[in-house]
Amino acid sequence: MNPKSTELSNDKIIEIGLKALEDELLSLKELPKYLNDDFANAVQTILRSTGRVVLTGIGKSAIIAQKICATLNSTGQPALFMHAADAIHGDLGMIQQKDVIIAISKSGNTAEMITLLPLIKKTENPLIAIVGNTNSQLALEADFVLNTTVNREACPNNLAPTTSTTAQLIMGDALAVALIKLRNFSDQDFSKYHPGGALGKKLYLSCGDIARQHATPKVRPTTNWKEVIVSITESRLGATAVIDNNHIIGIITDGDIRRMLAKYDRLDTLEAQKIMSPEPRKVEADELAVEAAQLMQEHKITQLIVTENNFYIGMVHLHDLYQEGIIG
């Protein structure tokens, strides 16, 4: 532990955190005032370009550049990151003729950026500056300046990049969002770039995809209650469908079985049609799993029957949706 560390109560620590958040939010409220034609022209330049966006920076600004790069790539704009320090040692070769360059810096006057600027200007690629000092060398050399000036850092010493990097980040987000809107980038487009993980699954995983992973438990209306229990147990879905002449007429869940035991004294001749819940909730196979989740939550149920062209193909269970990350 740092010998200079101060012991503070939880309340005092929370107070410090709140002050940092309030300071950042207060400074960031000024940012919309800086949006002007340079922002619009920068977006138009990227839209018209048939190349990539090359983002560069040094220190914490380099980390922000990488995040903006990732956001652009995930929303259909090819982008890559070039570290400003490495650029002057060979990485400048990454820049191609039709690329647009975005340089990010708080001061706009770091040694690496000053060295890099004339080399970038020689390539004649459009240069967009996300910069906190509009009088800096970077701002003066750029074709378009996106002003991210902040009053002070949230750091109590006004030294560690905190508010300034947040300003850079949200300016990059504003660029990305404008490009998304102008390209009419849809959720279907988004899913192409996010096939993995919970986010991707919400955009493409269908009820049919899930149902086909399981058995298709079903019984006839005249099936004895003992066989019904076997069907429910074997499928591990907590339910079975009741099918008559290829039509779904009901569903029997674990809950229906418990209610049956409480309702009937004699079980010997009890059949599925006496136990089932008629007109069960159904979804089509091509409906997204996220829509099934909403339906389950709305009706407070744990299973949905899945159909395809009016034929029963299986079930979606609430546990499936948790397992797939559709429900957090």
N, C-alpha and C positions, 0 to 999 in steps of 0.2 A: 504493500500500500504506500502511496505517496505520503511522505511525512508531513506534507503541507495540507493534507486532506482535512476537511472540516466535518465533524459529526453534526448532522441535522435531523430534525424530526421529519416524518413522512409528510406532514402538512406543509412544511417549509419547502421540501423537495417538489411537491405538487405545485406550490406557488411559483417556484422558479420555472417549472415546465410551462405553466400557464402564461407567464410573462414572455417566454420565448415564442410561444405560439402567437400571442397577441402582437408582439413586435413584428413578427414576420407578416402576419395578415395585414397589419396597418401599412407596412411598406408596399406590399403587393397590391393593395387597393389603388395605388397610383399607376400601376402598369398599363391599364387600358387607355390611359391618356396618351400613351406613347405610340399607339397603333395608328399608322398613317398610310399614305400611298406606298411607301417603301415595303410595308408588309404585303399589301395587295400585289404589288409588282413582283415581289419575291415569289409569292405563290404562283402567279401567272408564269414566271420564268421556269419554275420547276415543272408546271403542267405542260408547257410547250417543249420542254427538253425531251429528247429521246434517249438521253444517257441516264446516269445514276446521280444520286446526291452523295457527295463525299463530305463527311463531317470531320472536323479536326479541332483540337484543343490541347491544353496542357494542364496537368494537375487535376483539380476537382472538375474543371470545365471539360476535361477529356472524358471523365466518367459520365457527365451529363450528355456529352456528344454521343457516347455509346448507347445510352438509353434512348435518345431521340432517333438514332440510327435503327435500333430495334423496333421502335414504334412505327417508323416509316416502312420498314420491310414487312411488318405484319399487316400493314394496311395497303399493300399493293404498290408502294413506291420503292423501287430498288435503291438501296443505300449501303454504304460501307464506311467504316471508321478508319481514319489515318491519324496516328498520333503525331502531334506537331514536332516533337523532338526527333522521331524516327523519319519524318518526311525528308529532312535535310540529309539523311544518311541512306537514301535509296528508295524509301517508300513513296516518294513523289511520283514514281513511275506508275503508281496505282491510278493516277488521274488520266482519264481518257478525254478525247477531244470534245465530246458532247456533254460531259458531266457538269453539274452545278456544285459549287463548293460552299459549305457553311462553316465558317470559323467562329468558335465560341471562346470568349474571354471576358473577364470582369474588367480588367484595366485596359485591355487592347494594346498594351505596350510591353508585354513580356519579351524577354530576349529571343526566345524561340519563335514567337509570332513575328517579331520584327525581321528576323532572318528569313522566315518562310514567305512573307508577303511579296517581295519582289519576284520570287520564284513562281509563285502562284500567278502573279500578274503576267508573267511571260507566257504562261499557258493560254491566256486569254479566255479562260473559263469564267462564267459569271460568279461573282463572289458576294455571298450574303454574310453579314456580320451580325452575330448576336452578342452584343457588347454593352457593358455598363458604363462606358466612358465615351461619349459621342465626340469628344475632341481628341481621341486617341489616334495613333497611326493606323490601327485596324479600321476604325470608322472612316477615316479619311480615304483609305485605299479601296474600301468596299463599294460595290455597285448599289447595294441596298443595305440599310442599317436598321436592325431591329433593336430598339433601345430597351435595355433591361436595367436601367439605373435604379438603385435602391438607396434609401436615406442612410441606413447603417445595417450592419450585420446583427443577427440575433445574439451572436457571441458577445458576452459581457465586455470583452476587450476590443470588440469591433474588428477582429482579425480573422478568425476562422470563417471560411466561406460557408454561409448558412442561408441567409435571405437571398444573397446574390445568386447562388446556384439554384435555389427554388424558382427564382424569377426566370433563369435560363430554361429551366425544365418546362415551366408552363408556357413560355413563349414557343418552345418547340412543339408542345402539345397543340397550341393554337394553329401552328403551321400544318401539323398533321390533320387536324380536324377540318381545316379549310380544304385541304386536298381531298379528304374523304367525301366531303359534301359536293365539291365540284366534279368529282369523278362518279358521283352516284354509287359509291362503294357500298354494296348491300351486305346483309348478314350472310347470305349465301357466298358472296365473294370472300367475306371474312373467314368463313369456315374452311376455305381452300388453304389458307395460310396457318390455320390452327387445328390440324387434324388430331392432335394428341391432347391429352389432359382433359380436365373437366370442362374447360371452356369450349374446346372443340366438340366434345360430345353433346353439349347443350345445343350446338348449332347443326349437328348432322345425325346424331344417334336417334333412330326411330323406334317406335314401340315394337315393330316387327323384328328389328335387329335383336332386341332383348327376348321377345317371346320365343324366337327360334333357338335360343340357347337352352331352353328347358323342354321337359316333356309337355304333352298336351292332355292334361287330366280331363277325363270326361266320363259320364255315366248316362244310362238311359233313365227315363222317368220311372220305370218299374224296377230299377236296381235296388236290391236290399240294402238297408242302412249300414250293415257291416262292410259290404263291398264299397260303399261310399267312403267309409272311413279309410279303407285300404287305399283307394284312389287318392284321397287327400294326403295321406301319409307318404305314399311313394313319390308323389310329385314334389313334395317339400315346398309347395306354394301356398299352403294353408287354405286351399279351395279346390273345387272341381266343378266343371261346367256340366249342365244337364242338357243333353242333346236329343231332339226328337225329329226324325226325318231330316237330318242335316241342319235343323234350325235350333238356335240357342233359345231355350225357354226359361232357363234359370241358372243360378249358381248356388253352390252349397259351400259355406265357409266353416272354419273351426267354430265360429260363434253360433252358426246355425245348429251345429251338432250339440253344443252345450244347451241351447234353448230347447232342442228336441228332448234331451234327457229330462229337462225340468217340466216339459209340457205333457209328455206321454207316459202312461204307466206301463202299457204293453208295447214292446218294441219288435216282437217276433216277425210281424208281417209289414213293418213300416218300410215304405218305399221312398225313393229320392224325391218324387213329386210332392210328397207331403212335408218334406223337410226344406226344400229349396226356397230361395228368395227369387220371385219372378222378376222378369225384365231387368236383368243386371246391367250395370254401366259397362259400355263398350267403347273401344277406340279402334280406328282403322290402323292397319299395319304401317302406313306411310306417315302417320302423325308423329311428331317429334316426342321423344321421351319427356322433355321438359313440359310439354302440354299435358301429358299423363300425370305428371307430378302435381300440376295445378288442379287437375280434376280430382285427384285423390284428396288433396288438402281441402278442396271446396266441399266435397261430400263426406269427408271424414271416413274414408274407406282405405283398405290396404291392398286390394287387388283390382285389376281391370281386365276384362276379357278383350282379346285382340282378334280382330277379324280382317279378312282380306277378300274382297269381292263377295262379301256376306258369308264367307266360310270361316269357321273357327280355326285359328292357327295356334292359339296358346294364351298365355297370361303374362301380364306385367305385375310384379309385386313391389310394394314399397321398398323392401330391402334391396331389390335390384337397383333402384334409383339412388339409394345411399351408396351402394357399392360402386356404381359407375360415376359417382361424384355429381350427379344431376341435382341432388339435394345435399346441401352442405351439412 
